[in-house]
């Protein structure tokens, strides 16, 4: 069954914080800054064949006053065949100052594509 959602994941490259988090379930935790989080999210999407459903971009994710890295996700419907995707989100989730509470980085994709 094909996912009925697509994700735009925003990672703020300007926030200097780091978190310790496994990338995939069962991995050992790694120290990740914003650039590493963006790279690993892109790789996770590509490895899973989700390139048409998951886009990672670097921009403000909110929470600039707090310690990063901060990530936000906007959730969009998958367009019908022949239609162009729009940028109107049907839902969103923010991981401002909370990304380190996830069991692994892959949860950003997994929890939001469901």
Residue pairs with C-beta under 8 A, 6 or more apart in sequence:
2 78
3 50
3 53
3 78
3 113
4 77
4 78
5 53
5 75
5 76
5 77
5 78
5 90
5 112
5 113
6 52
6 53
6 54
6 55
6 75
6 76
6 77
6 78
6 85
7 53
7 54
7 55
7 73
7 74
7 75
7 76
7 109
7 112
7 113
8 55
8 57
8 73
8 74
8 76
8 87
8 89
9 41
9 54
9 55
9 56
9 57
9 71
9 72
9 73
9 108
9 109
10 56
10 57
10 58
10 59
10 60
10 61
10 71
10 72
10 73
10 74
11 34
11 37
11 38
11 41
11 56
11 57
11 58
11 61
11 69
11 70
11 71
12 34
12 58
12 59
12 60
12 61
12 62
12 63
12 64
12 68
12 69
12 70
12 71
13 34
13 35
13 38
13 58
14 34
14 60
14 64
14 68
15 34
15 63
15 64
15 67
15 68
15 69
15 70
16 33
16 67
16 68
17 33
17 34
17 67
17 68
17 69
18 31
18 32
18 33
18 69
19 31
19 32
19 37
19 69
19 99
19 100
20 29
20 30
20 31
20 32
20 100
21 29
21 30
21 32
21 99
21 100
21 102
21 104
21 105
22 28
22 29
22 30
22 103
22 104
22 105
23 30
23 32
23 40
23 44
23 104
23 105
23 106
24 44
24 104
24 105
24 106
25 103
25 104
25 106
27 104
30 36
32 40
32 69
32 105
33 69
34 58
34 68
34 69
34 70
37 69
37 71
37 99
37 105
38 56
38 58
40 105
41 54
41 56
41 105
41 108
41 109
42 56
44 50
44 105
44 106
44 109
45 51
45 53
45 54
45 56
45 109
48 109
50 109
50 113
53 78
53 113
54 109
54 113
61 70
61 71
61 72
61 94
61 95
61 96
62 70
62 72
62 94
62 96
63 70
63 94
63 96
63 97
64 70
66 96
66 97
67 97
68 97
69 99
70 94
70 95
70 96
70 97
70 99
71 94
71 95
71 96
71 99
71 108
72 92
72 93
72 94
72 95
72 96
73 92
73 93
73 94
73 95
73 108
73 112
74 89
74 91
74 92
75 89
75 90
75 91
75 92
75 93
75 112
76 85
76 86
76 87
76 88
76 89
76 90
77 90
78 85
79 85
79 86
93 111
93 112
95 102
95 108
99 105
99 108
102 108
